[in-house]
Amino acid sequence: MMRDTLLFYSAFDDPIAWRSALQAELPDLDVRIHPDIGDPEAVNYALVWKPPQGFFAGFRNLKLVTNLGAGIDSLVGRDDLPPVPISRLSDPGMVALMASYVLFAVIRYARDIPAFEQAQRRHEWRYIHPRALSAVKVGVLGLGELGAPAALALARAGFDVRGWARSPKDLPGVACVSGRAALDGFLADNEIIVVMLPLTPETDGLLGARELALLPAGAKLINVSRGAVVDETAMIDGLRSGRLGGATLDVFAVEPLPRDHVLWGMENVLITPHLASITVPEAAARDVAESIRRVRVGQPPLHRTDPARGY
Ligand code: NDP
C-alpha cells in the first residue's frame, strides 16, 4: 500500500517542528515540505498557510486541505481550490491564548491603565476612582470558535458583555444579538468593542467612518481579527480627534506595519505584531492527524470550514 503523503506549506511556521509533531501522531505519514514536493500525484493532504494563487493546481489526488490557522481569508475567493473538504485549526491552546489577550486588553482599559502609564511618565500621582467591572459595557463582534470563548471569559470576569454575530447565539452571561440590522444599536451601546470577525467580502471595511461615529464618545477599539475589517483611515481620524479614546491593535491592513506608519506614534494606541493567538504544533497536530484519520474512513474532518461562505 502506498504511504499517505502530506504537503506542508508555510512561510511563517517551523516545518521541522510540524513534521515531527505530525509523525508522532501518524508515524506512516510522509510529510513533504514545500518546495520539496516530489511527485504531486502522490500528495493526499495539504497543510497550508497563505499558499500563493495557483498553488493547488497539479495536486490531483488531494483528499483534504487544512488551513494552518484559524482565519481562512487567504483561501477565500480563489479558483484553484480542489473539490475536497477544507478544515482549519482550532485547538484549546489557541482559544486560551486569544481569550487571554482579549481579557488583558479589556481589563487594561477598564482599569484605566493607559492613563496611569501616561501619568507615570510625568511622575504624577493621578487618582482615577475605579469603576465596577459590571458597569463596563463590552461588545464582542464575532462569536465563533475564538470569539465565543473570549466573550464568555469576559462575562466570567464580571464585565457587562454583549455579543454580535451573523446568526442567533445562546451564551451564558452574554447578551447576544445578530444580523446587520442590529449592528448600529450594538455599536452605540458599548464602550469597548472587540473585533473578532473573519475577513470576508461582507466584513471587509465593516467598521467605517459611519459605524465608528456611532460608538459612544471616547470608546475603545480592540482588533484581533484582521486589519481590513476596520477602515484604518477612519479609525486614525477618530483616534486623532479623541472621538475614539484608544485602540489596541494586533492586526493591520498591511503587515508588518510599515516603520513610518502614523499609528506607531499615537499615544492612545497599543500595537502588538499579530500574535494574539498562535498555534503550537504539538497541540494542533493532534487535530490535523484526527482529521486525516476521519477523511481516510470517509468522515468529515474536524473544524470543517467553507471558503465559499467566507469562513
Ligand atoms: P469563526 O469563523 O469560528 O467565527 C466567526 C464569527 O464571526 C461567527 O460568530 C460568525 O457568525 C461571525 N460572522 C462572520 N461573518 C459575519 C457577518 N457578516 N456578520 C456578522 N457576524 C459574522 O472564527 P474564529 O472565532 O475562529 O476567528 C475569528 C478571526 O480571528 C479569524 O477569522 C481570524 O481572522 C482571526 N484570528 C486572529 C489571530 C491573531 O493572532 N490575531 C489568530 C487567529 C485568528 P455565525 O456564528 O453566526 O456564523
Boltz pocket constraint, residues with backbone or C-beta under 6 A from the ligand:
constraints:
  - pocket:
      binder: B
      contacts: [[A, 69], [A, 70], [A, 71], [A, 72], [A, 89], [A, 90], [A, 141], [A, 142], [A, 143], [A, 144], [A, 145], [A, 146], [A, 147], [A, 148], [A, 164], [A, 165], [A, 166], [A, 167], [A, 168], [A, 179], [A, 180], [A, 196], [A, 197], [A, 198], [A, 199], [A, 200], [A, 202], [A, 203], [A, 224], [A, 225], [A, 226], [A, 250], [A, 251], [A, 274], [A, 275], [A, 276], [A, 277], [A, 278], [A, 311]]
      max_distance: 6.0
